[in-house]
Amino acid sequence: MNINYFQFLNMAPETILVVVLVITFIADFIAHGKEDKSWLNPLVSVMLLASAVATLFVGDNSVELFGGAYVATPANTMMKAILCAGTFIVVLQSRKWLSTEDAKLVEGEFYMLTISTLLGMYVMMSAGSFLMFFLGLETASVPLACMVALDKYKKDSAEAAAKFILTATFSSGVMLYGLSFLYGSTGTLYFADFAEALEANAMTICGMVFFVSGLGFKLSLVPFHFWTADTYQGAPTTVTGYLSVISKGAAAFTLAVLLHHVFFALDERWEILMDILIVLSITVANLMAIRQTELKRFMAFSSISQAGYIMLAVIGASAEASLASLMYYVLVYIVANMSVFAIISVVEQNNGGRTDMRAYDGFYGNNPKLAFLMTLALFSLGGIPPFAGMFSKFFVFMASVNGQEGNWLPYFIMFVALINTVVSLYYYLLIVKAMFINKTDEPLPTFQSDGNTKLTLAICTAGILLFGVVSCIYEAIQSACVASC
């Protein structure tokens, strides 16, 4: 059989990222043993930014390769660019942490693991068969476990990695079990053939439930969320930020595409399943977040709730509206959440590693700029106008009831989500109260952020303020989704 290896050149986003990975490996090899590695972080950051921009320019056409095992569309190419831009922000703000005595030994490994897991997400989103999807999923998951364990001198980091990999292994087993049901029922793993052969019977419904359960772990949806708080708390703060936004965004997009385009014959079944997961995720996470006193655990439950809002877009009848609102929500969530984690990281580095909420009492008194930027990010996460988070929630609410006239259930789910938005405002305001109102005898000292953190906060704050009012951003995402569906 003749294989045309030039097909790999049509996988432009993946090819670009492989080139970035190889250059990073060579650069780390050259820098090994040298005291000054200050040039490595700017190099990787610039390459990731260039990769995100280049990916946008190759996203106009749909491509199908390797007999349909790989499928590129304008929508998934746009999503790859969004996730690559988010990874650029993660790498940019990691420089201060990676310059510490313990972390500088693994600086190169952090970059290579980050790029490797992003490559796995690319493959997962462009998969045209369940086999390719699973390979991409595992390529993304295994490096993540290593990233969680990078802070090897902290026992919490090793514990977090152990919990992550054990739960990931179990969820992968559950997913494979479901895929075996689906393959046994349809006789194919290719999405196009699978969608035509799929029928609603006990085996396919059971397989679909197991499959969604496996991806529910990646999204931290309730009741698949038990690993999240411990892993977020134990992992390095930069890695926690990456887990909360990039990994979650790739899994949400993939699940939305598969439900609408592959499992559409079971739409009545998976809509009920998603309704249950959404209500549980938003409600349980919000109630648990109120009880948290450790900020990284708090953000873990916030991310579970945000995952519920992201998946709210999926239950709508219009695939185009669902994908567009989901992608826009992920974009806004990246800038808001990474802004919060950038401030958590800089406070942690200047306060003896503390990440508890009491460390932020009176924060505004000595660090008013950081307190103000933290407030903007929290307001966006809570959906307070006029910040971008309000617009992203509005679009997912509208997508959830799109084409659902005469069906009361999506409206009820949206009502529950609206009530929970009020609850989320309460616990986000607890942090604002600590920074601006609470008094303490030992406030945080005044400190200066490093240049990378300042640039990260500038980019994220600009996104929080502009993404909601610059309409061409949502229109570009919507156009890509229309061209793909």
C-alpha positions in Angstrom: 0.0 0.0 0.0 1.4 3.4 -1.0 1.3 6.0 1.7 1.4 9.7 0.7 3.5 11.3 3.5 2.8 14.7 2.1 -0.6 14.5 3.7 1.1 15.5 7.0 1.8 18.9 5.4 -2.0 19.5 5.3 -2.1 19.1 9.1 -0.8 22.6 9.4 -1.6 23.3 13.1 -0.2 20.0 14.3 2.9 20.4 12.0 3.6 23.9 13.3 3.3 22.6 16.9 5.6 19.7 16.3 8.2 22.1 14.9 7.8 24.3 18.0 8.3 21.1 20.2 11.5 20.1 18.3 13.0 23.6 18.5 12.1 23.7 22.3 13.8 20.3 22.8 17.0 21.5 21.0 17.0 24.8 22.8 16.7 23.1 26.2 19.5 20.7 25.2 21.7 23.6 24.3 20.8 25.4 27.6 21.4 22.3 29.8 23.9 23.0 32.5 24.2 26.7 31.8 23.4 29.1 34.5 21.6 31.7 32.4 18.4 30.4 30.8 16.6 33.7 30.7 16.2 33.5 26.9 14.4 30.2 26.9 11.0 31.4 28.2 10.8 34.3 25.7 11.7 31.9 22.9 9.0 29.4 23.7 6.4 32.2 24.3 7.1 33.9 21.0 6.9 30.5 19.1 3.6 29.7 20.7 2.2 33.1 19.9 3.4 32.8 16.3 1.9 29.3 16.2 -1.5 30.7 17.3 -1.4 33.4 14.7 -0.3 31.0 11.9 -3.1 28.6 12.9 -5.7 31.3 12.3 -4.4 31.8 8.7 -4.8 28.2 7.7 -8.3 27.8 9.1 -10.5 28.7 6.1 -10.7 25.2 4.5 -11.9 21.8 5.6 -9.4 18.9 5.2 -10.0 15.2 5.5 -6.9 12.9 5.6 -5.9 9.3 6.1 -9.2 7.9 5.0 -11.2 10.2 7.3 -9.2 9.5 10.5 -8.2 13.2 10.6 -10.7 16.0 9.8 -9.9 19.7 10.0 -12.6 22.2 9.9 -12.6 26.0 10.3 -14.2 25.6 13.7 -11.7 23.2 15.2 -8.8 25.2 13.6 -10.2 28.3 15.3 -10.4 26.4 18.6 -6.8 25.3 18.2 -5.7 28.9 17.8 -7.7 29.9 20.9 -6.1 27.1 23.0 -2.6 27.9 21.6 -3.1 31.5 22.6 -4.2 30.4 26.1 -1.1 28.2 26.3 1.0 31.2 25.3 -0.4 33.1 28.3 0.3 30.1 30.6 3.9 29.9 29.5 4.4 33.7 29.7 3.3 33.9 33.3 5.3 30.8 34.3 8.7 32.5 34.1 8.8 33.7 37.7 7.9 30.3 39.1 10.4 28.6 36.8 13.2 30.9 37.9 12.9 29.6 41.5 15.6 27.3 42.9 13.4 24.2 42.9 11.6 24.8 39.6 14.4 25.9 37.3 15.7 22.3 37.1 12.5 21.3 35.2 12.0 24.4 33.1 12.7 22.7 29.8 10.5 19.7 30.8 7.6 22.0 31.6 7.7 23.6 28.2 7.9 20.3 26.4 5.2 18.6 28.4 2.9 21.6 27.9 3.4 21.6 24.1 3.0 17.8 24.0 -0.3 17.9 25.8 -1.5 20.7 23.6 -0.6 18.6 20.6 -2.7 15.7 22.0 -5.6 18.1 22.3 -5.2 19.2 18.7 -5.3 15.5 17.5 -8.3 14.9 19.8 -10.3 17.8 18.3 -9.5 16.8 14.7 -10.2 13.1 15.1 -12.4 11.5 12.5 -12.5 8.1 14.3 -12.7 7.0 17.9 -9.3 5.4 17.6 -7.6 8.7 16.7 -9.7 10.5 19.3 -8.5 8.1 22.0 -4.8 8.4 21.0 -5.2 12.2 21.1 -6.9 12.0 24.5 -4.1 9.9 26.0 -1.4 12.0 24.4 -3.0 15.0 26.2 -3.6 13.2 29.5 -0.2 11.5 30.3 1.9 14.7 30.1 -0.6 16.5 32.3 0.1 14.0 35.1 3.8 14.7 34.8 3.1 18.4 34.9 1.1 18.1 38.1 4.0 16.3 39.7 6.7 18.9 38.6 6.9 20.4 42.1 8.5 17.3 43.4 9.8 18.8 46.6 6.2 19.3 47.8 4.4 16.1 49.0 1.1 17.6 47.9 2.3 17.7 44.3 3.1 14.0 44.2 -0.2 13.2 45.9 -2.1 15.3 43.4 -0.3 13.6 40.5 -1.1 10.1 41.9 -4.8 11.0 42.3 -4.9 12.5 38.8 -3.3 9.5 37.0 -5.3 6.9 38.9 -8.6 8.7 38.1 -7.5 9.3 34.5 -6.7 5.6 34.1 -10.0 4.6 35.5 -11.9 7.0 33.3 -10.0 5.9 30.2 -11.0 2.3 31.0 -14.6 3.3 31.4 -14.4 5.1 28.0 -12.8 2.2 26.3 -15.5 -0.1 27.7 -18.1 2.2 26.2 -16.3 2.3 22.9 -16.3 -1.5 22.7 -20.1 -1.4 23.0 -20.4 1.2 20.3 -18.1 -0.7 18.0 -19.9 -3.9 18.6 -23.2 -2.3 17.7 -22.1 -0.4 14.6 -19.0 -2.3 13.3 -17.0 0.8 12.7 -14.9 3.4 14.6 -15.0 6.1 11.9 -17.4 8.9 12.8 -19.0 9.3 9.4 -19.8 5.6 9.1 -20.7 5.4 12.8 -23.3 8.2 12.6 -25.0 6.4 9.7 -25.1 3.0 11.4 -26.0 4.2 14.9 -29.4 3.1 16.2 -31.0 3.7 19.6 -30.8 0.4 21.4 -29.6 -0.8 24.8 -26.0 -1.4 23.7 -25.5 2.0 22.0 -27.2 3.9 24.8 -25.0 2.2 27.4 -21.9 2.8 25.3 -22.7 6.4 24.9 -23.2 6.8 28.7 -19.8 5.3 29.4 -18.2 7.4 26.7 -19.7 10.7 28.1 -18.6 9.6 31.6 -15.0 9.3 30.4 -15.0 12.8 29.0 -16.9 14.0 32.1 -13.6 13.3 34.0 -11.7 15.6 31.7 -14.3 18.3 32.2 -14.6 17.7 35.9 -18.4 17.4 35.7 -20.2 16.3 38.8 -20.1 13.4 39.7 -16.7 12.9 38.0 -15.1 15.7 39.8 -13.6 14.2 43.0 -10.0 14.5 41.8 -10.3 18.2 40.9 -9.9 20.0 44.2 -6.9 17.9 45.5 -5.1 18.0 42.1 -5.6 21.8 41.7 -4.3 22.4 45.3 -1.3 20.2 45.0 -0.2 21.1 41.4 2.0 24.1 40.8 -0.2 27.2 40.4 0.8 27.7 36.7 -0.2 24.0 36.0 -3.4 24.5 37.9 -4.3 27.4 35.6 -3.5 25.3 32.5 -5.6 22.4 33.8 -8.6 24.7 34.5 -8.9 26.3 31.1 -6.9 24.7 28.3 -7.6 21.1 29.0 -11.2 21.8 29.9 -11.7 23.8 26.7 -10.4 21.0 24.4 -12.6 18.4 26.1 -15.7 20.6 26.0 -15.3 21.4 22.3 -14.7 17.7 21.4 -17.7 16.5 23.4 -20.0 19.1 21.8 -18.9 18.1 18.2 -19.4 14.4 18.9 -22.8 14.8 20.5 -24.1 17.0 17.7 -22.5 15.3 14.7 -21.9 11.7 15.7 -24.4 10.8 18.4 -27.3 12.8 16.8 -29.4 9.7 16.5 -29.4 9.5 20.3 -30.1 13.2 20.8 -33.1 12.6 23.1 -31.1 10.4 25.4 -27.9 12.4 25.6 -29.8 15.7 26.1 -31.4 14.2 29.3 -27.9 13.0 30.4 -26.4 16.4 29.8 -29.2 18.2 31.6 -28.5 16.1 34.7 -24.8 16.7 34.5 -25.2 20.4 34.0 -27.6 21.0 36.9 -25.4 18.8 39.2 -22.2 20.5 38.2 -23.3 24.0 38.5 -25.3 23.5 41.8 -23.0 21.2 43.7 -19.8 23.1 42.7 -21.3 26.5 43.7 -22.4 25.2 47.1 -19.0 23.6 47.7 -17.1 26.7 46.7 -18.8 28.7 49.4 -17.2 26.4 52.0 -13.6 26.8 50.8 -10.9 28.7 52.6 -8.0 27.7 50.3 -8.0 29.7 47.1 -6.8 27.0 44.7 -9.5 24.6 46.0 -12.0 27.5 45.7 -11.0 28.0 42.0 -11.3 24.2 41.5 -14.9 24.3 42.4 -15.3 27.5 40.4 -13.9 25.6 37.4 -16.4 22.7 37.9 -19.2 25.2 37.9 -17.8 27.0 34.8 -17.7 23.6 33.1 -21.4 23.2 33.7 -22.0 26.6 32.1 -19.8 25.7 29.1 -21.8 22.5 28.5 -25.0 24.4 28.8 -24.4 25.5 25.2 -24.5 21.9 24.0 -28.2 21.2 24.8 -29.4 23.6 22.2 -30.9 22.3 18.9 -28.6 24.4 16.7 -25.1 22.9 16.3 -23.7 26.2 14.9 -25.0 28.3 17.8 -23.9 25.7 20.4 -20.3 25.5 19.0 -20.0 29.3 18.6 -21.2 30.1 22.1 -19.0 27.4 23.6 -15.9 28.6 21.8 -16.6 32.2 22.8 -17.2 31.1 26.4 -13.8 29.3 26.5 -12.0 32.3 25.0 -13.4 34.6 27.7 -12.9 32.0 30.4 -9.2 31.7 29.5 -8.4 35.4 30.0 -10.5 35.8 33.2 -9.2 32.6 34.9 -5.6 33.1 33.9 -5.7 36.6 35.3 -6.8 35.2 38.6 -4.2 32.5 38.6 -1.5 35.0 37.6 -2.3 37.0 40.8 -2.5 33.8 42.9 0.9 32.8 41.7 2.6 36.2 42.3 1.1 36.4 45.8 2.2 32.8 46.5 5.7 33.6 45.5 5.9 36.7 47.7 4.1 35.3 50.8 5.9 32.1 51.7 3.8 29.9 49.4 0.5 30.8 51.1 -2.7 30.4 49.0 -5.3 30.5 51.7 -8.0 33.2 51.5 -6.9 34.9 54.7 -3.6 35.9 53.0 -5.7 38.3 50.9 -7.2 40.2 53.9 -6.4 43.9 53.4 -4.7 43.1 50.1 -5.9 46.4 48.6 -4.1 48.5 51.2 -0.6 47.6 50.0 -1.2 46.2 46.5 -4.1 48.2 45.1 -3.4 47.5 41.4 -3.3 43.8 41.8 -6.5 43.9 43.9 -8.2 45.9 41.3 -7.2 43.5 38.5 -8.3 40.5 40.6 -11.7 42.2 41.1 -12.2 42.7 37.4 -11.4 39.0 36.7 -13.7 37.8 39.4 -16.5 40.0 38.2 -16.0 38.6 34.7 -16.1 35.0 36.0 -19.3 35.9 37.9 -20.9 37.4 34.8 -21.3 41.0 36.0 -21.8 43.6 33.2 -20.1 45.1 31.3 -17.3 42.6 31.4 -16.8 39.9 28.8 -18.1 37.1 31.2 -21.6 38.6 31.1 -21.7 38.3 27.3 -20.3 34.8 27.3 -23.0 33.6 29.8 -25.6 35.4 27.7 -24.6 33.5 24.5 -24.6 30.1 26.2 -28.0 30.8 27.7 -29.4 31.7 24.3 -27.8 28.7 22.7 -29.3 26.4 25.2 -32.8 27.3 24.3 -32.2 27.8 20.6 -34.7 25.8 18.5 -36.3 24.4 21.7 -39.7 26.0 21.4 -42.4 23.9 23.0 -39.9 22.1 25.2 -39.9 23.4 28.8 -36.8 21.5 30.0 -34.1 23.7 28.4 -35.8 26.7 29.9 -35.9 25.1 33.3 -32.2 24.3 33.0 -31.4 27.9 32.0 -33.5 29.1 35.0 -31.4 26.9 37.4 -28.2 28.2 35.8 -29.4 31.8 36.3 -30.2 31.2 40.0 -26.7 29.6 40.4 -25.2 32.7 38.8 -26.4 34.7 41.8 -24.9 32.1 44.1 -21.5 32.3 42.3 -21.6 36.1 42.6 -21.8 35.7 46.4 -18.7 33.5 46.7 -16.7 35.6 44.2 -17.5 38.6 46.2 -16.1 36.9 49.3 -12.6 37.3 47.8 -13.4 41.0 46.9 -14.5 41.5 50.5 -11.3 40.0 51.8 -9.2 42.3 49.7 -11.0 45.6 50.2 -12.9 45.3 53.6 -11.3 42.6 55.8 -8.7 43.9 58.3 -5.6 42.0 59.4 -2.7 42.6 61.7 -0.3 41.0 59.2 -1.2 42.3 55.7 0.8 41.3 52.6 3.8 43.6 52.0 3.9 45.8 49.0 5.7 44.0 46.2 6.5 44.4 42.5 5.4 41.9 39.9 7.9 40.7 37.4 7.6 41.8 33.7 6.0 38.6 32.5 3.3 38.8 35.1 2.6 42.4 34.2 2.3 41.5 30.5 0.1 38.5 31.3 -2.3 40.7 33.4 -2.3 43.4 30.7 -3.3 40.9 28.0 -5.9 39.2 30.2 -7.4 42.5 31.4 -7.7 43.8 27.9 -9.5 40.6 26.9 -11.9 41.0 29.9 -12.7 44.5 28.9 -12.8 44.2 25.1 -14.0 40.7 24.1 -17.5 41.5 25.1 -17.8 44.8 23.2 -15.7 44.1 20.1 -18.3 42.2 18.1 -16.0 41.0 15.3 -14.5 38.4 17.7 -17.8 36.5 18.2 -18.7 37.0 14.5 -15.4 35.4 13.4 -16.1 32.4 15.7 -19.7 32.2 14.4 -18.5 32.3 10.8 -16.1 29.4 11.4 -18.8 27.4 13.0 -21.3 28.0 10.2 -18.7 27.0 7.6 -18.0 23.7 9.6 -21.5 22.5 10.4 
